[in-house]
Amino acid sequence: MNSKFQEYERVFSHFDENGDGKISPWELQRCVGAIGGELSQAEAEAAVEYSDSDGDGLLGFEDFVRFVDGGEEEEKVKDLKEAFKMYEMEESGCITPKSLKRMLSRLGKVRSHMKQHVNEIYHAYVASLIAS
């Protein structure tokens, strides 16, 4: 039986259609569509932006694994702090209750929606590997 890490590598390689070692929003959207899911370009971009650790607009393997696994608590805190910075109002160092509510709503929707799609793709791909 393959280790979880090896399974992630195989799924990641399948998503990485151009073989550059990164998953673009476009590649993520195509893979979700290939298994019958629906993911808008905006949702794919938001999911990649949320999970992208180096800011290049792409998911590296570690970003992908962290996203699929849900990340460690420490990583979640770091991600949340970065998300707060995105919604800082007028660079004042403060986030209003309204902007905080909007940001948390967006993060919750995107992350749960994307995680569901990624897990569906992952399980469908693993099942196809086992069947072949």
N, C-alpha and C positions, 0 to 999 in steps of 0.2 A: 504494500500500500504506500502511495506517495505521501510525503509529509505535506502539511498545510502550506508551508513555504513553497514547495515545488508546485503545488496546485496553483497558488497565486502567480508564480512565474509563468505558468502555462496560460492562464487566463489573461494576464497582463500582455503577454506576447501576442495573443489573439486580438486584443483590443488595439495594440500598437500596430496598426495596419501598414504604416510606412517604415517600420523598423528603426525609428530614431531613438528608441529608449524612453519615449514620453508618450502620454496619451493626451491628445488635443480635445477640446470640446467637440469638434466635428467627429472625431473617431469615437468618442463616448456616445454621441447621439446616434451614429450609424450602428454601433453594436447593440444599443438598446432597441433600435428599430428592427434589427436582424432577428431578434427573438420575439418580435411582436409587441414590444413595448412602445410607448410614446414618450418622447422627450423633446421639448422645444429647444431651439438653439440657445435661447436665453436661459433656460434651466440648466442646460449642459455647461454653459459658460459660468453660471453662478456656482454650480457644483465644483467645477475645476478651480475657480477662484477661491472658494472656501477652503479647499484641501491643498492648494498649491503652497508648498513650504518655501520655495526659493523665489517666488514672484515672477516666474517666466511665462505664466499663463498656460502651463502644461502640468500634467501629473506625472511625476517620476514614479518609479516602482515603490519607493518607501511611502510616498504620498498615497498611492493606490492601496497599499496594504493597510496603512493607518486608517484610510477612509472605510475600507471594507470591514476591518476589525472594530472600528468605532474609536480607536485611539485610546491611549492611557489617560487617566484623569488629569495628569499634569499637562499633557498635550491639549486636552480640551480647554483647560484654563488659558493656555497660551493663545489658542485659536480665538477664544472669546474676547480676550484683551485686544487682539488684532482687529476683530470685528467691531469692537467699540470705537477704535480709532477711525474706522471707515465712516462711522456715523456721527462723528464729533461735529457739533454745530459751529460754524464760523471759526474754527481753530481756537476756540475759547478754553479748551481743556475740560469742557462740560458736555454732557449729553442730557438733553431734556427728557422728561418722562415720555413725551410723545415720540421722539426719535428712538428711544430705547424700546418702547413697545413695538414700533415698526420694525426695528432691526431684529428683535427676538422672534417676532412673527415670521419674518422672511427666512431667518436661519433655520428655524424649526421646520418650516414647510419644505425648503429646499433640501435640507439634510435628510429628513425622513423620506421624502419622495425619491431622492437620488439613491439613498441607501437601499431602498426597496428594489429599485431598478437594477442597481449593481449586484445585489444579492441574487436576483432572478437570473441575470445574465451569467453570473458565476456558477450557479447551480445547474443551469441548462448546459453550459459549456463542460463542466465536470462530468455531467451525465453522458454527454456525447463522447467524451474521451473514454469513459469507462465502457460504453457500448461498442466502441471501435477496437 
